[in-house]
């Protein structure tokens, strides 16, 4: 079965996450891993598991 297309909300959240991670990595000098973890918590919330999202 082919993957389902992303909703507009999912696309917006993904874009916000990627942008926030890039800003944290570049401007704050964090490692990519640290930046992605913090961005995920800020955009998706700490209680949301990354493995549940399939981008």
Secondary structure, 3 states (H helix, E strand, C coil): CCCCCCCHHHHHHHHHHHHHHHHHHHHCCCCHHHHHHHHHHHHCCCCCCHHHCCC
